[in-house]
Amino acid sequence: MPPLSTYAPEFRIDINGDRLPDALRAAISSIHYQDGLEGADRVEVTFANPNLKWLDNPLLQVDNPFTLAIGYAATGTERVFFGEITGVEPTFPSGGMPTIKVTAQDFLQRLTHGTKDRAFRISIPSIGNFPLPDPAIAALVSGTNLLIPELDPVGAALSTLMTIATYISTPDSAQVPIRRQDGTSDFDFLSGIAKENGWEMFIDHKDQPPQGRRLKFKFLIQDYSPSVTLKWGSSLMEFTPRITTVGDIFGVSARIWVAALKMEFVIVVGWDFDRAAFNLEVYPSLIGDIDDVLGPEAQGRTLSIKPTGFGTSLREILTELLPRLNNRLTGAGSSMGNPQIKAGAVINFEGLGDQFSGLYRITSASHTLDGSGYKTSFEVRKEVWFGSIPLPKGGVPGLRVQGQKVF
């Protein structure tokens, strides 16, 4: 039997770069850390405040740098958060112990302050306006918020190539699509760019300088390795999966005019769950409704979009298709506290049968340390490239597309 210290939760909080004093640490009644793929990570610490002892303590003030590490006494702690205190909430109850709840958020929250109006382009004499690639825009906006951008090499290369392809395929430079930030916050603007490129945007909290200021744009499609494996009946305390066909579609289509060929094409992209692969169909000069060509299975289940241009059409199609595919099988569960369970990481489930075992992406994780110990709860999604999602017997294969291929 493992020693009891193996299961003894441990944590460390630093404020203003110094470890929390022992007396103030002893007043902590609970710690809650929320980590997600959308928005800033957040920590809430509740302090018992007998006789208002800690009410005006200079450490418990907004804007103070705040660091959290969690783990176990036997294995040590792991830094999971670096940010700043953004809120202090004391309570003065009519009965019972007064408390102070301190809230800290990572530096991603700074992107939500204010709105801007601007365009991202380079004006070249005798050539015209050239659009800045999305990786350059992400780096520029991050830098103006004192954050260090870290872009995934594969995702950045694909995005840059897409920008160049759009520019080349547009005969009139005045019609080249330019990224514009119209009255939105930097956070909303960058979130939109990340979504279109298949990136996840988050702060890297690893103990490397500059701490808490490295804003990562990660291309998750190439990330398949699980960071933790949980088995039901042992390390996995509970898990509730959910399969839904609400919003299920056959495919996404777009009509594209190619000026160089003076011809319209219809592009249809879907997903074949049987082969775990994308289906790409291209139809030249299609007259009529695309559903009539694809067959009865597609009736009313094909989403049509109007892309901004030929070069960006495939990216815009995938922007609509992938979220629908990846939210078909989701779930929520909990385990004994584990700092390795964090948003964006891959988790492997065992003992849940053929349909629900396997790899999932963690979309949010919540770590709680209180009088009951250390517990982690999480939400996950099964992304399509993690393996086929079996359908019920007699069901129609998810996104099988039939038709004429033109390459």
C-alpha positions as CSV (number, residue, x, y, z in Angstrom):
1,M,0.0,0.0,0.0
2,P,1.4,3.4,-0.9
3,P,2.4,5.7,2.0
4,L,-0.3,8.1,3.2
5,S,1.9,11.0,2.0
6,T,1.2,9.9,-1.6
7,Y,-2.4,11.1,-1.2
8,A,-1.6,14.2,0.9
9,P,-2.4,17.3,-1.2
10,E,0.2,20.0,-1.3
11,F,0.1,23.5,-2.8
12,R,2.3,26.6,-2.9
13,I,1.1,30.2,-3.4
14,D,3.5,33.1,-4.2
15,I,2.4,36.7,-4.1
16,N,4.7,39.5,-5.3
17,G,7.3,36.8,-5.9
18,D,7.5,35.6,-2.3
19,R,6.0,32.5,-0.7
20,L,2.8,33.1,1.2
21,P,3.5,33.6,5.0
22,D,2.7,30.5,7.1
23,A,0.0,32.3,9.1
24,L,-1.8,33.5,6.0
25,R,-1.4,30.1,4.4
26,A,-3.0,28.4,7.4
27,A,-6.1,30.7,7.0
28,I,-6.9,29.2,3.6
29,S,-10.1,27.2,3.6
30,S,-10.3,26.4,-0.2
31,I,-8.5,26.8,-3.5
32,H,-10.3,26.5,-6.8
33,Y,-8.4,26.7,-10.1
34,Q,-10.3,26.8,-13.4
35,D,-8.4,26.1,-16.7
36,G,-10.1,26.3,-20.1
37,L,-9.6,26.7,-23.8
38,E,-11.8,29.8,-23.9
39,G,-11.0,32.9,-21.8
40,A,-8.5,33.5,-19.1
41,D,-7.6,30.9,-16.5
42,R,-8.8,31.7,-13.0
43,V,-7.9,31.0,-9.4
44,E,-10.1,31.7,-6.4
45,V,-8.7,31.4,-2.9
46,T,-10.9,31.8,0.2
47,F,-9.2,32.9,3.5
48,A,-10.8,32.7,6.9
49,N,-10.7,36.2,8.4
50,P,-11.2,36.0,12.2
51,N,-11.6,39.4,13.8
52,L,-10.9,40.9,10.3
53,K,-7.2,40.0,10.8
54,W,-6.4,39.9,7.1
55,L,-8.7,42.6,5.8
56,D,-6.1,45.2,4.9
57,N,-3.2,42.9,4.4
58,P,-1.0,44.4,1.6
59,L,-0.6,41.0,0.0
60,L,-4.3,40.6,-0.7
61,Q,-4.6,43.6,-3.0
62,V,-5.4,43.8,-6.7
63,D,-2.7,43.8,-9.3
64,N,-0.3,41.8,-7.1
65,P,1.5,39.0,-9.1
66,F,0.1,35.6,-8.1
67,T,1.4,32.1,-8.6
68,L,-0.1,28.7,-7.8
69,A,1.5,25.3,-7.8
70,I,-0.5,22.1,-6.8
71,G,0.3,18.5,-6.3
72,Y,1.1,16.0,-3.5
73,A,3.5,15.9,-0.7
74,A,5.2,12.7,-2.0
75,T,5.6,13.8,-5.6
76,G,6.0,17.6,-5.3
77,T,4.0,20.4,-6.8
78,E,3.7,21.6,-10.4
79,R,3.1,25.2,-11.3
80,V,-0.2,25.6,-13.0
81,F,-0.9,29.3,-12.9
82,F,0.8,32.6,-13.1
83,G,-1.2,35.8,-13.2
84,E,-2.3,38.7,-11.1
85,I,-5.0,39.4,-8.5
86,T,-8.0,41.0,-10.2
87,G,-10.5,40.9,-7.4
88,V,-10.8,40.9,-3.6
89,E,-14.2,40.1,-2.0
90,P,-14.5,40.2,1.8
91,T,-17.7,39.0,3.5
92,F,-19.1,40.4,6.8
93,P,-21.8,37.9,7.8
94,S,-24.3,38.4,10.6
95,G,-23.1,35.1,12.0
96,G,-20.2,32.8,11.4
97,M,-16.6,33.4,10.2
98,P,-15.8,36.5,8.0
99,T,-13.9,35.5,4.9
100,I,-11.9,37.1,2.1
101,K,-12.1,35.6,-1.5
102,V,-9.2,36.5,-3.7
103,T,-9.6,36.1,-7.4
104,A,-6.6,36.0,-9.8
105,Q,-6.6,35.7,-13.6
106,D,-3.8,35.1,-16.1
107,F,-2.6,37.9,-18.4
108,L,-5.0,36.8,-21.1
109,Q,-7.6,39.0,-19.4
110,R,-5.6,42.1,-20.4
111,L,-6.7,41.5,-24.0
112,T,-10.3,42.2,-23.0
113,H,-9.7,45.8,-22.0
114,G,-11.1,48.3,-24.5
115,T,-11.8,48.0,-28.2
116,K,-9.9,49.0,-31.3
117,D,-10.5,49.9,-35.0
118,R,-7.6,49.1,-37.3
119,A,-6.6,47.2,-40.5
120,F,-3.6,45.0,-40.9
121,R,-1.9,45.5,-44.3
122,I,1.3,46.6,-45.9
123,S,1.1,49.3,-48.7
124,I,3.7,48.6,-51.4
125,P,4.2,51.3,-54.1
126,S,3.2,50.2,-57.6
127,I,1.8,46.9,-56.2
128,G,-0.9,47.9,-53.7
129,N,-2.0,46.6,-50.4
130,F,-0.6,43.3,-49.2
131,P,-2.5,41.6,-46.3
132,L,-0.4,40.7,-43.2
133,P,-0.5,37.0,-42.6
134,D,-2.4,35.9,-39.5
135,P,0.8,34.8,-37.7
136,A,2.2,38.3,-38.1
137,I,-1.0,39.8,-36.9
138,A,-1.2,37.5,-33.8
139,A,2.4,38.5,-33.0
140,L,1.8,42.2,-33.4
141,V,-1.4,42.3,-31.2
142,S,0.2,40.1,-28.6
143,G,3.3,42.3,-28.4
144,T,1.2,45.5,-27.9
145,N,-0.3,43.8,-24.8
146,L,3.2,42.9,-23.5
147,L,2.7,39.3,-24.2
148,I,5.3,37.0,-26.0
149,P,3.6,35.2,-28.9
150,E,4.5,31.5,-29.5
151,L,3.0,30.2,-32.7
152,D,3.0,26.5,-33.7
153,P,5.3,26.2,-36.7
154,V,2.9,23.9,-38.7
155,G,-0.1,26.1,-38.0
156,A,1.8,29.3,-38.7
157,A,3.2,27.9,-42.0
158,L,-0.2,26.8,-43.2
159,S,-1.8,30.1,-42.4
160,T,0.9,32.1,-44.2
161,L,0.6,29.9,-47.3
162,M,-3.1,30.5,-47.3
163,T,-2.6,34.3,-47.2
164,I,-0.1,34.1,-50.1
165,A,-2.5,31.8,-52.1
166,T,-5.4,34.3,-51.6
167,Y,-3.2,37.2,-52.7
168,I,-2.0,35.4,-55.9
169,S,-5.5,34.1,-56.8
170,T,-7.0,37.6,-56.6
171,P,-6.4,39.5,-59.8
172,D,-7.3,42.9,-58.5
173,S,-5.2,43.9,-55.5
174,A,-7.9,46.3,-54.4
175,Q,-10.2,43.3,-53.8
176,V,-7.7,41.4,-51.6
177,P,-9.3,40.6,-48.2
178,I,-7.6,42.5,-45.4
179,R,-7.9,41.7,-41.7
180,R,-9.8,44.4,-40.0
181,Q,-10.5,44.9,-36.3
182,D,-13.8,46.8,-36.1
183,G,-14.7,47.9,-32.7
184,T,-13.8,44.7,-30.9
185,S,-11.4,43.8,-28.1
186,D,-8.0,42.3,-28.8
187,F,-9.2,39.1,-27.2
188,D,-12.3,38.7,-29.4
189,F,-10.2,39.6,-32.5
190,L,-7.5,37.1,-31.8
191,S,-10.0,34.5,-30.8
192,G,-11.6,34.8,-34.2
193,I,-8.3,34.5,-36.0
194,A,-7.4,31.4,-33.9
195,K,-10.8,29.7,-34.6
196,E,-10.4,30.3,-38.4
197,N,-6.9,28.7,-38.4
198,G,-7.7,25.8,-36.1
199,W,-5.5,27.2,-33.3
200,E,-6.1,27.2,-29.5
201,M,-5.0,30.4,-27.8
202,F,-3.9,30.2,-24.2
203,I,-1.3,31.4,-21.7
204,D,1.6,29.0,-21.0
205,H,2.1,28.8,-17.2
206,K,5.3,26.8,-17.2
207,D,8.1,28.0,-15.0
208,Q,10.1,29.6,-17.8
209,P,10.7,33.3,-18.2
210,P,8.9,35.5,-19.0
211,Q,6.5,33.8,-16.5
212,G,2.9,33.9,-17.5
213,R,3.5,36.1,-20.5
214,R,3.9,33.5,-23.2
215,L,0.7,33.5,-25.3
216,K,0.6,30.3,-27.3
217,F,-1.3,29.6,-30.5
218,K,-1.3,25.9,-30.8
219,F,-2.4,23.8,-33.8
220,L,-4.1,21.0,-32.0
221,I,-4.7,18.8,-35.1
222,Q,-1.2,17.4,-34.8
223,D,-1.3,16.8,-31.0
224,Y,-2.4,13.2,-30.3
225,S,-0.2,12.0,-27.4
226,P,-2.1,11.6,-24.1
227,S,-0.7,13.3,-21.0
228,V,-2.7,11.1,-18.6
229,T,-4.6,7.8,-18.7
230,L,-7.6,7.2,-16.5
231,K,-9.4,3.9,-16.0
232,W,-12.9,3.6,-14.7
233,G,-13.1,1.8,-11.4
234,S,-9.6,3.0,-10.3
235,S,-8.2,6.4,-11.3
236,L,-11.4,7.6,-13.1
237,M,-14.0,8.3,-10.4
238,E,-16.9,9.1,-12.7
239,F,-17.5,9.9,-16.3
240,T,-20.7,10.8,-18.3
241,P,-20.4,10.9,-22.1
242,R,-22.9,12.4,-24.4
243,I,-23.5,11.7,-28.1
244,T,-25.8,14.2,-29.9
245,T,-26.9,14.5,-33.5
246,V,-28.2,18.0,-32.9
247,G,-26.6,20.3,-35.5
248,D,-25.3,17.2,-37.3
249,I,-24.6,17.9,-41.0
250,F,-23.7,16.0,-44.1
251,G,-21.1,18.4,-45.2
252,V,-20.2,22.0,-45.9
253,S,-20.3,23.4,-49.4
254,A,-19.2,26.6,-51.0
255,R,-19.6,28.1,-54.5
256,I,-16.3,29.6,-55.7
257,W,-15.6,31.7,-58.8
258,V,-12.1,31.3,-60.2
259,A,-11.4,34.4,-62.2
260,A,-8.4,32.9,-64.0
261,L,-10.5,30.1,-65.4
262,K,-13.7,32.1,-65.7
263,M,-15.6,29.2,-64.1
264,E,-17.6,28.6,-61.0
265,F,-16.8,25.5,-58.8
266,V,-18.7,24.0,-56.0
267,I,-16.5,22.5,-53.2
268,V,-18.0,20.1,-50.7
269,V,-16.1,18.9,-47.6
270,G,-17.4,16.2,-45.2
271,W,-16.1,13.5,-42.9
272,D,-16.2,9.8,-43.4
273,F,-16.5,8.2,-39.9
274,D,-15.9,4.7,-41.4
275,R,-12.5,5.6,-42.9
276,A,-11.7,8.4,-40.4
277,A,-10.9,10.7,-43.3
278,F,-12.1,13.9,-44.9
279,N,-14.0,13.7,-48.2
280,L,-13.4,16.5,-50.7
281,E,-15.6,16.8,-53.7
282,V,-15.3,19.5,-56.4
283,Y,-18.0,20.0,-59.0
284,P,-17.5,22.4,-62.0
285,S,-20.3,24.7,-63.2
286,L,-22.9,23.1,-61.0
287,I,-26.5,24.2,-61.8
288,G,-29.2,23.7,-59.2
289,D,-29.1,22.7,-55.5
290,I,-26.1,20.7,-54.2
291,D,-28.4,18.4,-52.3
292,D,-29.8,17.1,-55.6
293,V,-26.4,16.0,-56.7
294,L,-25.3,14.5,-53.4
295,G,-28.3,12.3,-53.0
296,P,-31.2,11.8,-50.5
297,E,-28.9,11.4,-47.5
298,A,-27.8,15.1,-47.9
299,Q,-31.3,16.6,-48.1
300,G,-31.5,19.4,-45.6
301,R,-28.2,18.5,-44.0
302,T,-25.7,20.4,-46.2
303,L,-24.5,23.7,-44.9
304,S,-23.7,26.3,-47.6
305,I,-21.4,29.2,-46.9
306,K,-20.2,32.2,-48.9
307,P,-16.4,32.4,-48.6
308,T,-14.6,35.6,-49.0
309,G,-12.4,34.3,-51.8
310,F,-11.0,31.2,-53.6
311,G,-7.8,31.2,-51.5
312,T,-9.6,31.2,-48.2
313,S,-12.6,28.9,-49.1
314,L,-11.2,25.6,-47.8
315,R,-10.2,27.3,-44.5
316,E,-13.6,28.8,-44.1
317,I,-15.3,25.5,-44.8
318,L,-13.2,23.7,-42.2
319,T,-14.0,26.5,-39.7
320,E,-17.7,25.6,-40.0
321,L,-17.2,21.9,-40.2
322,L,-14.7,21.0,-37.5
323,P,-16.5,22.4,-34.5
324,R,-19.7,20.5,-35.4
325,L,-17.7,17.2,-35.8
326,N,-15.7,17.6,-32.7
327,N,-18.7,18.3,-30.5
328,R,-20.6,15.2,-31.5
329,L,-19.2,13.2,-28.6
330,T,-18.5,15.1,-25.4
331,G,-18.3,14.2,-21.8
332,A,-17.7,15.3,-18.2
333,G,-16.0,13.5,-15.4
334,S,-13.8,13.6,-12.3
335,S,-10.8,12.0,-10.8
336,M,-8.5,12.3,-7.8
337,G,-6.6,15.6,-8.1
338,N,-4.1,15.5,-11.0
339,P,-2.3,18.7,-12.2
340,Q,-1.6,16.9,-15.5
341,I,-5.3,17.2,-16.4
342,K,-5.3,20.6,-18.1
343,A,-7.2,22.3,-21.0
344,G,-5.8,21.5,-24.4
345,A,-4.1,18.2,-23.3
346,V,-5.2,14.8,-24.5
347,I,-6.6,12.2,-22.1
348,N,-6.9,8.5,-22.6
349,F,-9.9,6.6,-21.1
350,E,-9.9,2.9,-20.4
351,G,-12.6,0.5,-19.3
352,L,-15.5,2.4,-20.9
353,G,-16.2,0.0,-23.7
354,D,-15.4,0.3,-27.4
355,Q,-17.6,3.3,-28.0
356,F,-16.5,5.6,-25.2
357,S,-12.9,4.5,-24.5
358,G,-10.0,6.1,-26.2
359,L,-8.5,9.6,-26.7
360,Y,-10.3,12.8,-25.9
361,R,-9.3,16.5,-25.8
362,I,-9.7,18.3,-22.5
363,T,-11.7,21.5,-23.0
364,S,-11.8,22.6,-19.4
365,A,-10.4,21.4,-16.1
366,S,-11.3,22.4,-12.5
367,H,-9.0,21.7,-9.6
368,T,-10.4,22.1,-6.1
369,L,-8.4,21.8,-2.8
370,D,-10.5,22.0,0.4
371,G,-11.3,20.1,3.6
372,S,-12.3,17.1,1.5
373,G,-8.9,16.8,-0.2
374,Y,-7.8,17.4,-3.8
375,K,-10.2,16.7,-6.7
376,T,-10.1,17.4,-10.4
377,S,-13.2,17.6,-12.6
378,F,-13.1,18.1,-16.4
379,E,-15.0,18.4,-19.7
380,V,-13.8,16.7,-22.8
381,R,-14.6,16.2,-26.5
382,K,-13.7,13.3,-28.8
383,E,-12.1,14.9,-31.9
384,V,-12.7,13.1,-35.2
385,W,-9.0,12.4,-35.8
386,F,-8.9,10.5,-32.5
387,G,-10.8,7.6,-34.2
388,S,-14.1,6.9,-35.7
389,I,-17.2,7.3,-33.5
390,P,-19.3,4.1,-34.1
391,L,-22.9,4.6,-35.1
392,P,-25.9,2.6,-33.9
393,K,-26.8,-0.4,-36.0
394,G,-28.8,0.6,-39.1
395,G,-27.6,4.2,-38.8
396,V,-26.5,6.2,-41.8
397,P,-22.7,6.7,-42.0
398,G,-22.0,10.3,-40.8
399,L,-20.6,12.3,-43.6
400,R,-20.2,10.0,-46.6
401,V,-20.1,12.2,-49.8
402,Q,-20.7,10.7,-53.2
403,G,-20.3,12.5,-56.5
404,Q,-18.0,13.5,-59.3
405,K,-14.4,14.4,-58.2
406,V,-12.5,16.9,-60.2
407,F,-8.8,17.4,-59.5
